[in-house]
Amino acid sequence: MVGGFLGRAVAREDTYRHLRIFEDVVSLISNNYVEDVDLDGVMEGALRGLAGGLDTDSTFLSAEDVARIESGAPLPDGQLGVEVTRHYYSQITAARDESPAARAGLVPGDYIRAIDGQSTRLLSSLESGRLLRGEPGSTVRLSLLRGNTQEPYDIELTRERLPPLPISGRVMEGTVGYVRVGAFSPGIADEIQAEVARLVAAGANSLLIDVRGAAGGAFEDGIAAARLFVESGTLLRRVEHGDQEVLVEATAGADAISESVVLLTNYGTAHAAELFVAGLSRTERADTVGQRTGGRVSVQKLVKLPDGSGLWLSSARYLSASGEPLHRLGIQPTVEVEVPFVELGEPAASDDPILERGLEHLRAS
């Protein structure tokens, strides 16, 4: 008990020390910087840096952003079909199937350096996402970087109203049921179950489930989909502030889908899709083929500040069934596949090495 008290006391003293240093820095800037200082701007920058140092999904929000979130007002219908996170610049985590972004060849990992000339360097993912939306038919100009490219590639895209993205499937090589899940939307578990039943009836005895680029959706939908395949036991662990832990359990029992499964993943496999992958791969229900997933499995909440501004903070995160961390780290695939690099503006390669390697893995299992 004494040790715990002393530990908390030391932690508080360490916090006070940093606050004193921060106060000294503000004073030194005010008294020594060569130009007149906009202290409001300096403080906002400091608050953004403080929240941004936690993870890519936590950020400081202006009073305008807080009011926008609280109002629940929908964003304009026009979209490019991209999910973004913050990684120095805004970074694309997924390009939705059959979207303007996908048709233009944008892929997970591409950086958006500017949106209509506005740098994304200081923008949160929420702010970038808002700038990317607009009225259907309107255009937006993106300045993109890929890999180690030094010069940006500028492209103009037209926003579209994107309909719900249904899953699709087909039988490959006579016995492999290929299921493409591009987004984890409400009701996706029922769609997957129906599609698997259709493929099995058509002769499939194994499943190749492609969740590459599926970066959106609610965590509950990813969990519901994972529960289709696992009879019993712990699927995931959810850890909240104060190390409070909640176990996410499988519930399918004898009704669980029994065919062997291989999952296709890449950096765009995040959020709900990542929980689906973790629920199967980390319980040894499925192998994964492709690339490391995005590592974005934290839950955010809005915390308002007295002046109307706020913090968008990660307040919970998911772990694998065994307690393995997933947030930031992602899920390393069972079989890693190298994908050829394509320069921005060049046509995408016609072959699909991840799909081919997934089929090989199923044949060998």
Protein Blocks (a to p, Z undefined) as FASTA:
>chain_A
ZZmmmmmmmmmmmmmmmmmmmmmmmmmmmmmpmbdcdfklmmmmmmmmmmmmmmmmbccd
dfklmmmmmnopacdfbdghiacddehiacdfbdcehifklmnopaehiacfbgghiafk
lpcfklmmmmmgccehiacdddddehjbfbdcddddddddddddddddddeehiaccddd
fbdcehklmmmmmmmmmmmmnopabdcddfehiagcjfklmmmmmmmmpmbdcfbdcdde
hhiacddddfklmmlcfbdcdddddfklghjlmmmmmmmmmnopacceddddehiacccd
ddddfkopacdddfbdcddfkopafehnlpadfbdcddddddehiacdfbdfklmmmmmm
mmmZZ
